[in-house]
Amino acid sequence: MSDQPSRPHLTTIAARSGEFATPVSSAPLVEPIYQSTVYAFPDLEALEAGVAGQPDAYFYYRNATPNGSTLERAIAALEGTDAAACASSGMAAISAAFLSVLGAGDHIVTDERVYGVTYALLRDELPRLGIQVSFVDALDLEAVAAAFRPTTRLLHVESLTNPLMTVADVPRLAERAHAHGVLLSVDNTFASPAVFRPAEHGADLITHSLSKYLSGHSTAFGGVVAGRAELVAAARLKLVRLGGTVSAFDAWMTMQGLKTLGLRMRAHSGNAQAIADVLQNHPRVKRVYHPGLESHPQFRLADGLYPEGFGGMLSLEVEDAPTFVKRLAGRIPLAPSLADVVSTLSHPWSTSHRALSEADRRRLGITPELLRFSVGIEDISDLLEDLEGALV
């Protein structure tokens, strides 16, 4: 009888090939994609560490991945928070933030101008769970304070609203909320931490859609919740239990875009400001919504809170909007998203705020003539030439 171990069968060799690869001696410059749904452990003690959530002891794809953890650390550093938890979409992040704080019998106060799908979540879904919702004008600080109840747990606003670019007074909203024992949640998607960091002004929870400025190229999908460690841990638990965690590939793709966030946002902000300055005086343009214009109702507030620029978003009403959109086809496309490096137009009436009734849309200033303009990083002279050509 031979002392040599028998050679495994071909089927065994094929099944196990590559499964126990050893690390290379040099380090990759870019983090690899860890596209494994599960991790193996050498013993029960190591398994317990993984299941318990010990850092860098990964267990199962739904719980955490190395790529997701890398992105979370980066976003927490950018926002200046203790921690962050990535989600499968912006709405998953907002849902986790809400459900980690709210339960049956609790109450949330929210700005009436929030993103249309957030509005639908608050109007239709949370009440089904026994959570009461009050919509208020968050620009009216007295109305916000008057809406608080003994059961209020959360106040939710957007740093810059979609699509009319109103500016939340986050420092004063935080003061009002905290005086009543209420947490402040801020959707910072339109601004990004490159131009505004809500935690520095008192916000407790910050959310983003990763597919917007943080990624910046319309190639990755996801969301994120950032804030104090205990609040993020509670949101992460909701994401794990409800199946809302981000994929490794989307996290990796977002990291590639995140590296140029500061450079991109300077270009976005500069271009948007230049376009707003020109369009506000154009005879074919009825109105421009951009916080960098002195005509904007919250210009002084924005100028104090946003010293590095106002981001790349603006909205406008033009004469004959359908013709304007058609004339820009092939140069500035009509696309129902935002924050790409290329400029895009969107029609909030039929996309982002479709879930609202016609009466509510009109009451909030969202009309069929309104167009949202996500200003890209192209050369400003080319963008102005495109716009001037479409406005003849």
C-alpha positions in Angstrom: 0.0 0.0 0.0 1.5 3.4 -1.1 2.1 6.1 1.5 1.3 8.8 -1.0 -2.2 10.3 -0.9 -4.4 9.3 -3.7 -4.9 11.9 -6.5 -8.4 13.5 -6.3 -10.7 12.8 -9.1 -11.0 15.3 -11.9 -14.4 16.5 -10.7 -13.0 17.3 -7.3 -10.0 19.1 -8.7 -12.3 21.2 -10.9 -14.7 22.1 -8.1 -12.0 23.1 -5.7 -9.7 24.9 -8.1 -8.9 28.5 -7.0 -10.9 28.2 -3.8 -7.9 28.4 -1.5 -5.7 30.8 -3.4 -3.0 32.4 -1.3 -2.5 36.2 -1.2 0.2 37.6 -3.4 3.3 39.2 -1.9 2.6 42.6 -3.5 -0.5 44.7 -2.8 -2.9 45.7 -5.6 -3.1 49.5 -6.2 -6.9 49.3 -6.5 -8.9 47.2 -4.2 -10.1 44.0 -6.0 -13.8 43.2 -6.2 -14.7 40.6 -3.6 -17.5 38.8 -5.5 -18.0 36.0 -3.1 -21.4 35.5 -1.4 -20.0 33.6 1.6 -16.8 33.2 3.5 -15.1 30.1 5.0 -13.7 29.9 8.5 -10.9 27.7 9.9 -12.8 26.9 13.1 -15.9 27.7 15.2 -14.2 30.5 17.1 -13.5 32.4 13.8 -17.0 31.7 12.7 -18.4 33.2 15.8 -16.3 36.4 15.2 -17.7 36.7 11.7 -21.3 36.1 12.7 -21.0 38.6 15.6 -19.9 41.3 13.1 -16.3 41.7 14.1 -14.5 44.1 11.8 -12.9 42.4 8.8 -14.4 39.0 9.7 -16.9 38.7 6.8 -19.6 36.2 7.0 -22.3 36.5 4.3 -22.9 38.9 1.4 -26.1 40.3 2.8 -24.3 41.3 6.0 -21.2 43.0 4.7 -18.5 42.8 2.0 -15.0 44.2 2.0 -15.9 46.5 -0.9 -18.9 47.8 1.0 -16.8 48.4 4.1 -14.2 50.3 2.2 -16.9 52.6 0.7 -18.5 53.1 4.1 -15.3 54.2 5.7 -14.6 56.6 2.8 -18.1 58.2 3.0 -18.0 58.5 6.8 -14.7 60.3 6.5 -16.1 62.7 3.8 -19.2 63.4 5.8 -17.3 63.7 9.1 -19.4 61.1 10.9 -18.7 58.1 13.1 -19.8 55.5 10.6 -21.8 54.8 7.5 -23.8 51.8 6.1 -24.3 51.3 2.4 -27.6 50.2 1.0 -28.9 48.8 -2.3 -30.5 52.1 -3.3 -31.1 55.6 -2.0 -34.6 54.7 -1.0 -33.3 51.6 0.8 -31.0 53.9 2.8 -33.8 56.3 3.6 -36.2 53.5 4.6 -33.5 52.0 6.9 -32.8 55.4 8.5 -36.5 55.9 9.1 -37.3 52.4 10.4 -34.3 52.3 12.6 -35.7 55.2 14.6 -39.5 54.9 14.1 -42.0 52.3 15.2 -45.8 51.9 15.5 -47.1 54.9 17.4 -44.2 57.2 16.6 -44.4 60.4 14.6 -42.2 62.0 12.0 -42.2 65.6 10.7 -41.0 66.1 7.1 -40.6 68.9 4.7 -43.4 68.8 2.1 -40.9 69.4 -0.7 -39.0 66.1 -0.3 -38.2 63.9 -3.4 -41.4 62.4 -4.9 -40.7 58.7 -4.0 -39.7 59.7 -0.4 -43.0 61.6 -0.3 -44.9 58.5 -1.4 -43.0 56.4 1.2 -44.0 58.8 3.9 -47.6 59.3 2.7 -48.5 55.7 1.8 -46.1 53.2 3.5 -45.2 54.5 6.9 -48.8 55.0 8.0 -49.5 51.4 7.2 -46.9 50.5 9.9 -48.7 52.7 12.4 -46.2 55.6 12.0 -47.8 59.1 11.9 -46.5 61.6 9.4 -46.8 65.4 9.3 -45.8 67.4 6.2 -44.8 71.0 6.8 -43.0 73.8 5.1 -39.5 73.3 6.5 -38.6 76.9 5.6 -41.0 78.0 8.3 -39.2 77.2 11.5 -42.2 78.0 13.7 -44.4 75.6 11.7 -41.8 72.9 12.1 -41.7 73.4 15.9 -45.5 73.5 16.1 -45.7 70.2 14.3 -43.7 68.4 17.0 -45.6 66.0 19.4 -44.6 64.0 22.4 -44.3 61.0 20.0 -42.2 62.8 17.4 -38.9 61.0 16.9 -37.5 62.3 13.6 -37.5 65.4 11.4 -36.5 64.8 7.8 -35.4 67.4 5.2 -33.2 67.7 2.1 -30.2 70.0 2.2 -31.1 71.2 -1.3 -34.6 70.2 -2.4 -35.4 68.3 -5.6 -36.2 70.1 -8.0 -36.7 73.7 -6.8 -33.4 74.0 -4.9 -34.8 75.4 -1.7 -32.1 75.5 1.1 -32.8 73.9 4.4 -31.5 75.9 7.4 -29.9 72.8 8.9 -28.3 74.5 11.9 -31.5 76.0 13.1 -33.6 72.9 12.3 -31.2 70.9 14.3 -31.6 73.3 17.3 -35.4 73.1 17.1 -35.4 69.3 16.7 -32.9 68.6 19.5 -34.7 71.0 21.9 -37.7 68.6 21.6 -35.6 65.4 21.8 -36.1 64.8 18.1 -33.4 63.5 15.7 -32.6 65.4 12.4 -32.3 63.4 9.2 -30.9 65.2 6.1 -30.9 63.8 2.5 -27.7 65.3 1.2 -27.8 63.8 -2.3 -28.1 67.1 -4.2 -25.2 68.8 -2.4 -22.7 66.0 -1.7 -20.2 66.3 1.2 -17.9 68.2 -1.3 -20.0 71.3 -0.8 -22.1 70.6 2.4 -21.6 68.4 5.4 -24.8 68.3 7.5 -23.2 66.6 10.5 -21.1 69.7 11.0 -24.3 71.6 11.5 -26.1 69.3 13.9 -27.7 66.6 11.6 -27.9 63.1 13.2 -28.5 61.0 10.1 -27.4 61.8 6.6 -28.5 59.9 3.5 -27.4 59.8 -0.1 -28.3 58.1 -3.4 -24.9 56.6 -4.4 -25.8 56.7 -8.0 -25.7 60.5 -8.0 -22.7 62.7 -7.2 -20.8 60.1 -5.0 -20.5 57.8 -8.0 -20.9 60.5 -10.6 -20.9 58.4 -13.8 -24.4 56.7 -14.0 -22.7 53.3 -13.7 -23.3 52.3 -10.0 -26.4 52.0 -7.9 -26.9 52.2 -4.2 -27.5 54.3 -1.1 -25.9 55.2 2.2 -26.8 56.2 5.7 -24.1 58.1 7.7 -24.2 59.4 11.3 -23.4 58.5 14.9 -22.2 54.9 15.4 -25.2 53.7 17.3 -27.7 55.2 14.8 -25.8 53.7 11.8 -25.6 50.3 13.6 -29.4 50.3 14.0 -29.9 51.2 10.3 -27.4 48.5 9.2 -29.4 45.9 11.1 -32.6 47.0 9.2 -30.7 46.7 5.9 -29.5 43.2 6.8 -32.9 42.0 7.9 -34.8 43.5 5.0 -32.3 42.5 2.4 -31.2 46.0 1.4 -27.4 45.9 1.4 -25.3 47.1 -1.6 -23.6 44.7 -4.0 -19.8 44.4 -4.0 -19.6 45.5 -7.6 -21.7 48.7 -7.1 -19.7 49.5 -4.0 -16.4 49.0 -6.0 -17.7 51.1 -8.9 -18.8 53.9 -6.5 -15.3 54.0 -5.0 -13.8 54.6 -8.4 -16.1 57.6 -8.9 -15.7 58.9 -5.3 -11.9 59.4 -5.9 -12.7 62.4 -8.1 -15.6 63.8 -6.1 -13.8 67.1 -5.2 -12.6 67.8 -8.7 -15.9 67.0 -10.2 -17.9 69.1 -7.8 -15.8 72.2 -8.4 -16.5 71.8 -12.1 -20.2 71.1 -11.6 -20.6 74.0 -9.2 -18.8 76.5 -11.4 -20.7 75.5 -14.6 -24.1 75.6 -12.9 -23.4 79.0 -11.4 -22.3 80.4 -14.8 -25.3 78.9 -16.6 -27.7 80.3 -13.9 -26.2 83.7 -14.2 -26.7 83.7 -18.0 -30.2 82.1 -18.1 -31.7 84.4 -15.5 -31.4 87.3 -18.0 -32.5 85.4 -21.1 -35.7 86.6 -22.6 -37.0 83.1 -23.4 -36.4 81.9 -19.8 -39.2 82.6 -17.4 -37.5 81.6 -14.2 -34.3 80.0 -12.9 -34.0 78.1 -9.6 -30.5 78.1 -8.2 -29.3 79.1 -4.7 -26.3 81.0 -6.1 -28.5 83.7 -7.6 -29.2 86.8 -5.4 -32.8 86.5 -6.5 -33.1 83.1 -4.8 -35.2 83.4 -1.5 -32.5 81.7 0.6 -29.5 83.2 -1.1 -28.0 84.6 2.1 -28.5 81.4 3.9 -27.0 79.4 1.1 -24.0 81.7 0.8 -23.2 81.1 4.5 -23.7 77.3 4.4 -22.2 76.6 1.0 -18.9 78.5 0.9 -17.4 76.1 -1.7 -20.2 76.4 -4.3 -23.8 75.2 -4.6 -23.4 71.9 -6.6 -24.4 71.3 -10.2 -28.2 71.4 -10.0 -30.6 74.0 -11.2 -34.2 74.1 -12.5 -35.8 76.4 -15.1 -39.0 77.3 -16.8 -38.7 78.2 -20.5 -41.1 79.2 -23.2 -42.1 76.0 -25.1 -40.3 73.5 -23.0 -41.0 70.5 -25.4 -39.3 72.3 -28.3 -36.4 73.3 -26.0 -35.9 69.7 -25.0 -36.0 68.5 -28.7 -33.5 71.1 -29.8 -31.0 69.8 -27.2 -31.4 66.2 -28.2 -28.0 64.7 -29.1 -26.2 67.2 -27.0 -28.0 67.4 -23.6 -30.2 64.3 -23.3 -33.5 64.0 -21.4 -32.7 61.4 -18.7 -34.6 60.7 -15.4 -31.6 60.9 -13.1 -28.8 63.4 -12.2 -25.2 64.1 -11.3 -23.5 62.5 -14.3 -20.3 64.1 -15.6 -22.4 64.9 -18.7 -25.2 67.4 -18.5 -28.8 66.0 -18.6 -32.3 67.4 -18.4 -35.2 65.9 -16.5 -39.0 66.5 -16.3 -40.0 66.3 -12.6 -43.7 66.5 -13.5 -43.6 63.1 -15.2 -40.7 61.4 -13.4 -39.4 62.3 -9.9 -42.7 63.7 -8.6 -45.2 61.6 -10.6 -46.5 60.0 -7.4 -47.9 63.3 -6.1 -51.4 64.4 -7.2 -51.6 67.1 -9.8 -52.9 69.6 -7.2 -49.9 68.8 -4.9 -47.4 69.2 -7.7 -48.8 72.6 -8.7 -49.0 73.7 -5.1 -45.3 72.9 -4.6 -44.4 74.8 -7.8 -43.8 71.7 -9.9 -45.5 72.4 -13.3 -45.4 70.7 -16.7 -43.2 73.6 -17.9 -40.5 73.0 -15.2 -37.2 71.3 -16.3 -34.5 70.1 -14.0 -31.0 70.7 -15.3 -28.1 68.5 -14.0 -25.1 70.5 -15.2 -22.1 68.4 -16.1 -18.4 69.1 -16.3 -18.2 69.9 -20.0 -16.5 73.1 -21.1 -18.7 76.0 -20.1 -18.5 77.6 -23.5 -19.9 74.5 -25.2 -22.7 74.2 -22.7 -23.7 77.9 -23.2 -23.6 77.5 -27.0 -25.9 74.5 -26.7 -28.4 76.3 -24.6 -28.3 79.5 -26.6 -28.9 77.5 -29.8 -32.0 75.8 -28.2 -33.5 79.1 -26.9 -33.6 80.9 -30.3 
